[in-house]
Amino acid sequence: MTEKTIELLLVKEIANVQKLNGIPNPSLSSATLPIGGLSRFDSLTAIEVLMSLEVKIEKKLGREVDLDVSLFFTDKGRKGLKKGMTQYSLSISAIAKNICHSIRSTG
């Protein structure tokens, strides 16, 4: 799977989970920071998104994948990342890149 494919799946899942939680569907882009940038989106919401995304990715790849909420963060302070308490929230594009790397390293 390409990073772009994963990014599109991620956007769809974030929008779906927000909708299921009764939150108006925001405008999402590759630059959106889900944690810290979307209304009521936190690490628990990220886990909801990842659980749903795992199922879809596993069906496409035909094997098990294990995605962790840490894919939404980095410990490194870099320009353009929103500072959290001890970690930095990543953009949808950066999360998709992390997911793609995680899938490749476990496959």
N, C-alpha and C positions, 0 to 999 in steps of 0.2 A: 504494500500500500504506500502511496506517496504522501508526503506531508500535506499537500493540498487536499487530497481525498480525506485525510484524517481531520484537517481543519474544517472542511465542510460538514463532516459528521459531527464534530464537536459543536459547531455553531447550531446545528439542528437540535442536538441533545440539550444544550443550554437553554435554547428557546422553549423546548418542550417541557423541561423541568420547571422553568420559571412559570410557564402557563399552568402546569399541574398544581403549582403552589399558589395560584391565584394572583400572580404578579404580572402586570401588563408587559406584553412582549416588547423588549427594548430593541433598538436598532443595534445590531451586532456587526462588527467588522473584525478583521485580523488584528487590529490594534486594541480591541476592547480588553480591559482588565476585568475578568469576571469577579474575582475577589477584590473588594474595595472599589469596584467600578460599577457594579450592578446592584440594584436595590435588593436587600435581604439575601444576597448570595454570599455564603460563607463556606468554610471547609466541609460542613455536612452536606451542603448543596453540591459541592464539587464531588463528593463521594457518590451522591445520587447520579450525577452525570456520568461519572466513570463506570459505575456498575452497569448502566444501560449501554454505554459505549463498548464495554468489554464484550457484551453479548453480540453486538453487531459486528465487531472486529473478528471475534472468534468464528462466527458464521462465514465471514468472507475468507478467512485464512485457513479454516478447517483445523484449528488447533487452539489450545487454551492460552490465554494471555492474562497477565496479572498487572493491573494498573493501580498505582498508588496515588493518594492525594498530594504527595510531595511533588508530583509532576506539575502542579499549579504554582510552585514556588521555586525560588533560588535563595541561597544564603549569601550570594555575592551581590553587593551593591553596585549596580551599573546604571549609567544614565538612561533614563526613559522607563525605569521600573518604579512602581509606586511602593514607597517604604511602608512596611507593616510594623508589627511589634518587634520581631526578631528576624523576620524573613521578608522577602520582596515578592509581591504578586506579579505573575507573568501575564503577558498578553495571550490571546487565543492562538496567535501564530507561534509563539514560543512554546506554549503548552503542546500544540500539535507536533512541533519538532521533538519535544521531550517524549511524547507518546511514541512517535515513529522510532526514535532511538531505543526506547524501552522494548518495543516489539522486535526490533532487529537483534538486540543483544540477548533476547531470550529464545530466539527462534533458531 
